[in-house]
C-alpha cells in the first residue's frame, strides 16, 4: 500500500515538474522570439541607413546597373543574416501621368506589349481622374493618382496582368514588374528593362532594344543623346521620347530581409535620393 502511495505521489510530482518545465520552455521561446524581433528591427534600421548612405554617396549624374548600389549585399554572422537589394524606381513607367498625351501613347504601347486589355487602361484613366466615366467595381471612383500599384487589384486587373503570363511559348511580364507610382515620370535608359524600352516607341523593336541593352552594358549612357550612337537608333526616335527619359534616377526601392535566429523581418523602403526623403515603407 505504501509503495502505491509513494508511486502516486511520485507520478503527481513528476507531472507538476513536467508542466513547469513545459511552461518554462514556452516562456523562454516567447521571450526569445520577442528579443529576436527587436534585434531584427534594429538591425533592419541600421541596414537601411547603410543602403541610404551608399545611395547618397553615389555619383548622381548617371545611374547604371553596374553601380555599387545595384549590386546585392549579403551579410551573415552567427544567427544573424541580412540581405539588401536596391533597384531604382526610375527604370519603370509611372502610371499616374494619365493626363499627358505622350505618356498615353506609352501606356497603349505597354498594354499591347503585355497583352493586357485596353479596357483596363481606360479604367486607370477614370480612376485617376484623367477621364470621366464609371467602372464596374464595388468601390467609388477615386479621381486621384494611384498611391500604390495594389490599387490595380481594385480595378479588376487579374493576377496574370499584374504578375505576368505565358502566351504561347513566350512569357510576358506583369504591371507589377514594369510600373511605379513614385517617380516624376522620367525613365532611366541605363536601367530600364526591355519591356519598358519597347513601350517608349513602336520603332523600338526586339532587335533595337537588344542593341541598346548590349551597348549600355559596355558603355553606360552619359547623356540621352548618346542613344543615337546605337546602330539603328535615329534622331526621330530620340525626339519622340526625349521628354520621358534620363540617364539618372531619383527614386530607389530598398528591400531588406533580416533573419535573427528563427525570426525573419522583411522591409521595403521607397527613398527619394534628391529630397533625402522616405516616400513609403513597410515592415512585415
Secondary structure, 3 states (H helix, E strand, C coil): CHHHHHHHHHHHHHHHHHHHHHHHHHHHHHHHHHHHHHHHHHHHHHHHHHHHHHHHHCCCCCCCCCCHHHCCEEEEECCEEEEEEEEEHHHCEECCCCCCHHHHHHHHHHHHHCCCCHHHHHHHHHHCCCCCCCCCCCCCCCCCCCCCHHHHHCCCCCHHHHHCEEECCEEECCHHHCEECCCCCCEECCCCCHHHHHHHCCCCCHHHHHHHHHHHHHCCCCCHHHHHHCCCCCHHHHHHHHHHEECCCCEEEEEEEEEECCEEEEEEEEEECCCCEEEEEEEC
